Structures are given as C-alpha cells and as structure tokens.
C-alpha cells in the first residue's frame, strides 16, 4: 500500500487514509460518507485561506485576489494571507477542525465497526504519531502498528529507495522532468513487485504467502 501525500502533514495523512479506506471497505454507505469527506470543499486549502482572509479583513479583499478572468490568483491569495498573518499553522488548524467535524459521524463510526480492521505498519515519523491521527484512525477502524525506533531495516520501503537509487545512478536523463518521470516509473514498478513484501513478511514474521 502506498499513499501519495501532497504535503507531509497529519491532515493530508488522514485524508490519504480516508481515500484508502474508500478503496477497500465493502459498505457502500460508509464509502459514500468518506468520499463526501475527502471531496468536501470545506477542507480545500484554497477555500480555507479565503475563509480566514474574509474573517480577518472582510469580503472586500476578495476583489483583490481574482484575476481579470475571475479566477483566483494563487500568488495574490498567498500575498494577502501573509500580509494579514494567516500562516500555515492557522490554515492547518482550520482544516483539522473541519476534518474532525466531518469524520466524527456516528453513522460512519457504526458502519466502520462492522468492517474488517486495517492494521497499518508504519515508522515513527512525527505525523504518524500525532494525536489527531490516532483519534481519526480510531474512527476509521485503523490499527496503527509502529516499528521500533531506529530500525530502518524493518521497513520494506527502505529497500525500495535503495533499488531506485541504484537504477537512477546508471540511468540517463537530461532534465529534471525526465528524472521525476523516471523516478515515478521505477517506484511503481518496484512497489508492485510482490517479492518485496513477501520476503519482508517471511523474514520478520515467518509468514509465507504461498
């Protein structure tokens, strides 16, 4: 399982977990509730910036952040947020508040209790052990299993990085875009190779998939 997280923070990690649960749980009603959570405009960062900015200086500022085609100009939005001291901390807090409100759904919690619990093995990165993540994982029926500290050899992703580095070292590329494209291609080629987690399970848990 691989999560593509746009920005390394606990909010995006929870959103990624919701998206993964959508792909695996069987209850259609729970799937729809989770889909509505991750697609809710309230948790969109741009909308949150506009909301905070409007609260701070009023709706007249909205005229200043749109271009001539009536589209939001990201640079102008960032400029006025910075000018009015609306920082990433405040934005993340507002997004976290909305995620909590949306996920703390009694119906969703009840439905997920009847789903097969997901055991997620992960390292001790700061975002993984955040209290917010733990609280949301309880709702999402996800059990977090942390690897021991300072034991990267227990993490199968380390072997993936090692193989990618080896392949990149002997590959030819001329531009940054070519390098990024090559990295993405190698990554998915390697993580789809069942031998990685098969060998890992056998070595550390004595579990043979076949």
Order of alpha helices (4+ residues) and beta strands (2+ residues): alpha-alpha-alpha-alpha-alpha-alpha-alpha-beta-alpha-beta-alpha-alpha-alpha
